[in-house]
Amino acid sequence: MSTPNFSQLEKQVIAATQGDIPITERPYLAIAERLGVTEKDVIETLDALTRRGVIRRFGATLKHQRSGFRANAMVAWCVDEARIDAVGTKMAAFRAVSHCYRRDPTREWPYNLYTMVHASDEAACREIAGEMAAATGETEYALLFSRKELKKISMQYFPDLLSTSPED
């Protein structure tokens, strides 16, 4: 896999948008002002990076505890491989599901589909998992409740560039 070449402005825009984005009417303007460029420069750079496949998506990270969700569970499902795409699509559509992944099972752990369910309490997580099971016909699953959040960060690219100007 080759490493892409980035301009200084691209590196700065990546660094400036990978963390918290300002909650304002025009967040890209605030970022542009911090970088010493125009809002148009930031938007066009993000668009070009997206078209090149460097940026695949923008997503919000929900701090579920602050949003009223007091419980979450990773639900591990044992799904026939022939049905995994259809079942995963159906499960991912549930409003309470924030993540849905396929992983390789092992002899000791046969689960191959994982959904993160958020709810008001553990009983509600169990109920949602039951609804998902009923909707898909998948009945072999295990709920793994979160007990303590130990780390929740994203990768940081070019963090040393936030204080420099694009011409540097």
C-alpha positions as CSV (number, residue, x, y, z in Angstrom):
1,M,0.0,0.0,0.0
2,S,1.5,3.4,-1.0
3,T,1.4,6.4,1.2
4,P,-0.5,9.3,-0.4
5,N,1.3,12.6,-0.9
6,F,-0.5,15.5,0.8
7,S,-0.1,19.2,0.4
8,Q,0.5,21.3,3.5
9,L,-3.0,22.6,3.3
10,E,-4.4,19.1,3.0
11,K,-2.5,18.0,6.1
12,Q,-3.7,21.0,8.0
13,V,-7.4,20.4,7.0
14,I,-7.1,16.8,8.0
15,A,-5.6,17.7,11.3
16,A,-8.2,20.4,12.0
17,T,-11.2,18.2,11.1
18,Q,-10.3,14.9,12.8
19,G,-11.3,16.1,16.3
20,D,-14.1,18.2,17.6
21,I,-15.5,20.5,14.9
22,P,-16.8,23.9,16.2
23,I,-20.5,23.8,16.9
24,T,-21.4,26.9,14.9
25,E,-23.6,27.8,12.0
26,R,-20.4,27.8,9.8
27,P,-17.9,25.3,11.3
28,Y,-15.7,25.3,8.2
29,L,-15.3,29.1,8.4
30,A,-14.1,28.8,12.0
31,I,-11.6,26.1,10.9
32,A,-10.5,28.3,7.9
33,E,-9.9,31.3,10.2
34,R,-7.8,29.2,12.5
35,L,-5.8,27.9,9.5
36,G,-5.5,31.3,7.9
37,V,-7.3,30.3,4.7
38,T,-10.7,30.8,3.2
39,E,-13.8,28.8,4.1
40,K,-13.9,27.8,0.4
41,D,-10.4,26.5,0.6
42,V,-11.4,24.2,3.5
43,I,-14.5,22.9,1.8
44,E,-12.8,22.4,-1.6
45,T,-9.9,20.5,0.2
46,L,-12.3,18.3,2.0
47,D,-14.3,17.6,-1.2
48,A,-11.1,16.7,-3.1
49,L,-9.9,14.4,-0.2
50,T,-13.3,12.7,-0.3
51,R,-13.2,12.2,-4.1
52,R,-9.7,10.8,-3.8
53,G,-10.9,8.3,-1.2
54,V,-8.6,9.7,1.5
55,I,-11.7,10.7,3.6
56,R,-14.4,8.0,3.5
57,R,-16.9,9.6,5.9
58,F,-17.6,12.2,8.5
59,G,-19.2,11.0,11.7
60,A,-20.3,12.2,15.0
61,T,-19.1,10.5,18.2
62,L,-22.0,10.4,20.6
63,K,-21.1,10.5,24.3
64,H,-24.0,8.2,25.1
65,Q,-23.9,8.7,28.8
66,R,-24.5,12.5,28.3
67,S,-27.4,11.7,25.9
68,G,-29.5,9.7,28.4
69,F,-28.3,6.3,27.4
70,R,-27.2,4.6,30.6
71,A,-26.5,1.2,29.2
72,N,-24.9,-0.3,26.2
73,A,-24.1,-3.8,25.1
74,M,-22.1,-5.4,22.3
75,V,-24.4,-8.1,21.1
76,A,-22.4,-10.9,19.5
77,W,-24.4,-13.0,17.0
78,C,-23.8,-16.4,15.4
79,V,-25.1,-15.9,11.9
80,D,-24.9,-18.3,8.9
81,E,-22.4,-16.7,6.5
82,A,-24.8,-17.0,3.6
83,R,-27.2,-14.7,5.4
84,I,-24.7,-12.3,7.1
85,D,-25.1,-9.4,4.7
86,A,-28.9,-9.4,4.8
87,V,-29.0,-9.9,8.6
88,G,-26.4,-7.3,9.2
89,T,-28.2,-4.8,7.0
90,K,-31.5,-5.4,8.9
91,M,-29.8,-5.2,12.3
92,A,-27.9,-2.0,11.4
93,A,-31.2,-0.3,10.6
94,F,-32.3,-0.6,14.2
95,R,-32.3,2.9,15.7
96,A,-30.6,1.7,18.9
97,V,-27.7,0.2,17.0
98,S,-24.6,2.5,16.5
99,H,-22.2,-0.1,15.1
100,C,-22.6,-3.3,13.2
101,Y,-19.5,-5.4,12.2
102,R,-18.7,-8.8,10.7
103,R,-15.7,-10.5,12.3
104,D,-14.2,-14.0,11.9
105,P,-15.4,-16.5,14.4
106,T,-13.1,-19.0,16.2
107,R,-13.7,-22.5,17.5
108,E,-13.9,-21.1,21.0
109,W,-16.0,-18.0,20.1
110,P,-18.4,-18.8,17.2
111,Y,-19.9,-15.3,16.9
112,N,-19.4,-13.5,13.6
113,L,-21.7,-10.4,13.7
114,Y,-21.5,-7.7,16.3
115,T,-24.0,-4.9,17.0
116,M,-23.5,-2.1,19.6
117,V,-26.9,-1.4,21.2
118,H,-27.5,1.7,23.3
119,A,-30.5,2.0,25.7
120,S,-31.7,3.5,28.9
121,D,-30.9,0.4,31.0
122,E,-29.7,-3.2,30.6
123,A,-33.3,-4.5,30.5
124,A,-33.9,-2.3,27.5
125,C,-30.8,-3.6,25.8
126,R,-32.0,-7.1,26.3
127,E,-35.4,-6.2,24.9
128,I,-33.8,-4.6,21.8
129,A,-31.7,-7.7,21.2
130,G,-34.8,-9.8,21.5
131,E,-36.5,-7.6,18.9
132,M,-33.5,-7.9,16.6
133,A,-33.6,-11.7,17.0
134,A,-37.3,-11.8,16.2
135,A,-36.9,-9.6,13.2
136,T,-34.0,-11.6,11.7
137,G,-34.7,-15.1,13.0
138,E,-31.3,-15.2,14.6
139,T,-31.5,-16.6,18.1
140,E,-27.9,-17.5,19.0
141,Y,-26.4,-14.4,20.6
142,A,-24.6,-13.1,23.7
143,L,-24.9,-9.7,25.3
144,L,-21.6,-8.1,26.6
145,F,-22.5,-5.1,28.7
146,S,-20.1,-2.2,29.0
147,R,-19.0,-1.8,32.6
148,K,-16.4,1.0,32.3
149,E,-15.1,3.1,29.4
150,L,-11.3,2.8,29.5
151,K,-10.4,4.6,26.3
152,K,-12.3,6.2,23.4
153,I,-10.2,8.1,21.0
154,S,-9.7,8.3,17.2
155,M,-6.4,8.2,15.3
156,Q,-4.7,11.6,15.1
157,Y,-3.0,12.5,11.8
158,F,-0.7,15.5,11.5
159,P,-1.4,16.9,15.0
160,D,1.8,19.0,14.9
161,L,0.4,21.0,12.0
162,L,-2.5,22.8,13.7
163,S,-0.4,25.8,14.7
164,T,1.3,26.4,11.4
165,S,0.1,28.2,8.3
166,P,-0.4,26.6,4.9
167,E,2.7,28.3,3.4
168,D,5.1,26.7,5.9
